[in-house]
């Protein structure tokens, strides 16, 4: 079919004659990319590594929920690192088709892995209930490990299936401008990715969340774990515009149209929103998951305690004359409130 030949596809900003639209859209993308790299990436990396350290230190006491969240934490860190490929927007990463396919494969592994782990989280939570879900089971400690390995295998197979639709197998060493979801991929690439990684998962998530809401209405509402719902809602909100952009890109290819600078702008902003999912999920795990939250409070308490211990002991005015105490910055911030 004619739409399988996508060699004609170009970025609208490279060929469009609407110079004012191109300049305006590139300015918006550049500002958003700068905010992402300067603010969201450092916070996401620090938060993700902090959560991962907490899970590693408490690995002997990991429960089912901890195992799922530790897997999501690793995925969030990897996605944050992959988001650095968009640091130089509105320019695109210059590489070969082979390098772009490798980046796309790794990105899709993270994409499907996070989706499948969240579905498994909701399913186990629904079947076993909050009390069993949060309980640490040392007799079956390998259960979550094998479950995560199976989910990882499903993510790998899904990624291989999607990447096989890139359509660049005959020109792997040719240079190209790369995104994590390449522009010149066949339209089936976007359609299959949306159908497999979002539509099906969205239907299942909505069903699980509805059943969970019924269960929580019949039980004590306090038994619900907020991190599970927060992660599901954050993922839905961040992936929705990106999947809409993927479908719009596939539609343009099927129509033989490269689109406008506004279409390119929408896709770039949706891609940055997708990267923001790792930022939101890392913060949700940090503040809503009890072990991570307690570790953060303990660390803050120790830091405050060291500032207090640095304070000189009380003495008579004659012996301390001329000595002025400078309070710790952390203490100044707390007392200032």
Residue pairs with C-beta under 8 A, 6 or more apart in sequence:
2 256
3 186
3 187
3 253
3 254
3 256
4 167
4 186
6 167
6 184
6 185
6 186
6 187
6 253
7 184
8 256
8 258
9 183
9 184
9 253
9 258
10 258
11 92
11 177
11 183
11 258
11 264
12 22
12 258
12 259
12 260
12 261
12 263
12 264
13 22
13 25
13 26
13 90
13 261
13 264
15 258
16 22
16 260
16 261
18 260
18 261
21 260
21 261
21 262
22 261
24 261
25 90
25 261
25 262
25 264
25 265
26 90
28 265
28 269
29 89
29 90
29 265
29 268
29 269
30 89
30 90
32 89
32 268
32 269
32 272
33 86
33 87
33 88
33 89
33 90
33 272
36 83
36 86
36 87
36 272
36 275
36 276
37 84
37 87
40 275
40 276
40 279
41 80
41 83
41 84
43 279
43 282
43 283
44 76
44 77
44 80
44 278
44 279
44 282
45 77
45 80
45 81
47 279
47 282
47 283
47 285
47 286
48 73
48 76
48 77
48 80
48 278
48 282
49 77
50 286
50 292
50 295
50 296
51 69
51 70
51 73
51 282
51 285
51 286
51 289
51 292
52 70
52 73
52 74
52 77
54 291
54 292
54 295
55 62
55 66
55 69
55 70
55 73
55 291
58 66
58 291
61 136
62 70
62 136
62 141
62 144
63 133
63 134
63 135
63 136
63 137
64 124
64 128
64 133
64 134
64 135
64 137
64 143
64 144
65 121
65 133
65 134
65 225
65 227
65 228
65 289
66 136
66 289
66 291
67 144
67 145
67 147
67 148
68 117
68 120
68 121
68 124
68 144
68 148
69 227
69 285
69 289
71 113
71 117
71 148
71 151
72 114
72 117
72 118
72 231
72 281
72 285
73 282
73 285
75 110
75 113
75 114
75 117
75 278
76 114
76 277
76 278
76 281
76 282
77 278
78 106
78 110
79 107
79 110
79 114
79 275
79 277
79 278
80 275
80 278
80 279
82 103
82 106
82 107
82 110
82 180
82 275
83 272
83 275
83 278
85 93
85 103
85 178
85 179
85 180
86 179
86 268
86 271
86 272
86 275
89 268
90 268
92 177
92 178
92 179
93 100
93 103
93 177
93 178
93 179
94 175
94 176
94 177
94 178
95 103
95 175
95 176
95 178
96 172
96 173
96 174
96 175
96 176
97 166
97 168
97 171
97 172
97 173
97 174
97 176
98 172
98 173
99 178
100 168
100 176
100 178
100 179
100 182
101 163
101 166
101 168
101 172
101 182
103 178
103 180
104 163
104 166
104 180
104 181
104 182
105 159
105 160
105 163
107 180
107 181
108 158
108 159
108 162
108 163
108 193
108 197
109 155
109 156
109 159
111 159
111 193
111 197
112 154
112 155
112 158
112 159
112 196
112 197
113 151
113 152
113 155
114 235
114 277
115 197
115 198
115 201
115 235
116 151
116 154
116 155
116 201
117 148
117 151
118 201
118 205
118 231
118 232
118 235
119 201
119 204
119 205
119 208
120 147
120 151
121 228
121 231
122 204
122 205
122 208
122 209
122 212
122 228
122 232
123 208
124 133
125 133
125 212
125 225
125 228
126 208
126 211
126 212
126 215
129 215
129 223
130 223
130 224
130 225
131 223
133 225
134 225
137 143
158 196
158 197
161 192
161 196
162 189
162 192
162 193
162 196
165 185
165 186
165 188
165 189
165 192
166 182
166 184
166 185
166 186
166 189
167 184
167 185
167 186
167 189
168 176
168 182
168 184
168 185
176 182
176 184
177 183
179 271
180 271
181 189
181 190
181 193
181 246
181 271
182 189
183 249
186 253
187 250
187 253
187 254
189 250
190 246
190 247
190 249
190 250
191 247
191 250
193 246
194 243
194 246
194 247
198 239
198 243
199 243
202 236
205 232
205 236
209 229
209 232
212 224
212 229
216 223
216 224
225 288
226 288
227 284
227 285
227 288
227 289
230 284
230 288
231 281
231 284
231 285
234 277
234 280
234 281
234 284
235 277
235 281
238 273
238 274
238 276
238 277
238 280
239 274
239 277
241 266
241 269
241 270
241 273
241 274
242 270
242 271
242 273
242 274
244 270
245 266
245 267
245 270
245 271
248 259
248 263
248 266
248 267
249 259
249 263
249 267
252 258
252 259
252 263
285 292
286 292
286 293
286 296
287 293
303 330
304 330
304 331
304 334
307 327
307 328
307 329
307 330
307 331
308 328
308 331
310 328
311 325
311 327
311 328
312 320
312 323
312 325
327 335
